[in-house]
């Protein structure tokens, strides 16, 4: 385990923690972007260059901007007047999350002796990924294309302005 | 000495728990979506880590799974945020404790 890994992991976890704990939602979106960036760096550490740059393009580039747009359009950056940012049942949620982490961490630590050690970096050039996408994975690729088109149209229709009681849009 | 895979799995588990806690405890609908995004990303990190240290990385299976998962997560984010904007226009709030009617 290299020092760089722990540095990036700390950055990612800190970004994630800040994203769910901060009061102002715009700050939350910025912290989320840092967490996404840290994840992209972790992907690069794992020799998955294509996935890392796809992560930067899709998450840091698109999803973060989308989240900021939604925050500004719903005026969620204003802190609620009664002050609370956590729901009434936050204790239950926290207990469930802690239980899930305890179980996952226990499972990982139990399996440490059987895990593989350092291995040579696998060769995953963009050319190989392209061949795989156009060959073995061509059907999932087409389905994802269809899904993205449907999601794009669906998101526009769902968010489109509807007049009260009127038929025309 | 901890194998590197265990470190990645622990970071992914921690991120998943943070996302779950955010989705379950926050009042704002957008924060819930942020928590879900964090959970999806933690799963992606697991996929890539298992691909890297698995027995057959040249088959690219885990990498492909992660790439498709990123695409599906992008679609989910777009539709989810569209729904939040639509609900906000209808109920004038994005506070999940106040959105308690299904027919409006």
Interface residues (C-beta under 8 A of the other chain):
Chain A: X1 X5 X6 X9 X12 X13 X16 X17 X19 X20 X25 X28 X29 X32 X35 X36 X39 X42 X43 X46 X47 X48 X50 X51 X54 X55 X58 X59 X62 X63 X66 X67 X69 X70 X71 X73 X74 X76 X80 X84 X85 X86 X87 X88 X89 X90 X92 X93 X94 X96 X97 X98 X100 X101 X104 X105 X108 X109 X111 X112 X115 X116 X117 X118 X119 X121 X122 X123 X124 X128 X129 X132 X133 X137 X140 X144 X147 X148 X150 X151 X152 X154 X155 X156 X158 X159 X161
Chain B: X1 X2 X3 X4 X5 X6 X7 X8 X9 X10 X11 X13 X14 X15 X16 X17 X18 X19 X20 X21 X22 X23 X24 X25 X26 X27 X28 X30 X31 X33 X34 X35 X37 X38 X41 X44 X45 X48 X49 X51 X52 X53 X54 X55 X57 X58 X60 X63 X64 X66 X67 X68 X70 X71 X72 X73 X74 X75 X76 X77 X78 X79 X81 X82 X83 X84 X85 X86 X88 X89 X94 X95 X96 X97
